[in-house]
Amino acid sequence: MLALVAAVAAAAAGCQSQSAAGSAPAETAPGIELRDAKGKVLARVVPGHPCRATIDGIELLVGTQPLVAQLGDVRWSGSEATNGITLKRNDEMIARIYPIDRPAETGLYSPEGVAMFRTTIVGDKADLISGANAVIGSVHKLPTGGIAIGDRVITGTDDLLLAALLAAPEAPPEVRGLAACHRLSPSPKAL
């Protein structure tokens, strides 16, 4: 019996070392990162199924078909309709992403329909516009690669709208994570 236990333990140890040596940890998987001026990672998204989003220290594993994530006792979900994508915390509407059928513009709106922010790509940049119609930031591609938003930089993508969603100033981290994962999903409709 001791020989059997020793054999199982040796096999398990072998599997663990092979797994550790044969695959890269999740932290080193290629992803999209938003960094501040000092290089600190503020947001990180790794596309896939599930999509992995870490925004302001909040980690989400997001299923994209349908859009859903569980964070403790809270269930986040998104449902798509002609009026956009409704994002809910449990059954309470938190935000709406609209429009979803125009490849050069998007916005996040409160349940009351007030813009948290909106943006439209013009040329190689996009301005972030507040609900009060003020320009609160600009998103543009860098000649060296990546995207700049003020003194922050996004690497791993050249998608200006995705960059705007990740850096949306008034949106909660969970909403930004869900919106980014939806944009990265292989959905037939553009976000």
KALINKA-V787532 format. One line per field, one symbol per residue. ss: DSSP state (H for helix, E for strand, - for the rest). Layout:
ss = ???
This chain:
ss = -HHHHHHHHHHHHHHHHHHHHH---HHH---EEEE-----EEEEEE----EEEEE--EEEEEEE--EEEEE--EEEEEEEE--EEEEEE--EEEEEE-------EEEEE-----EEEEEEEE--EEEEE-----EEEEEEE-----EEE--EEEE----HHHHHHH------HHHHHHHHHHHH-------
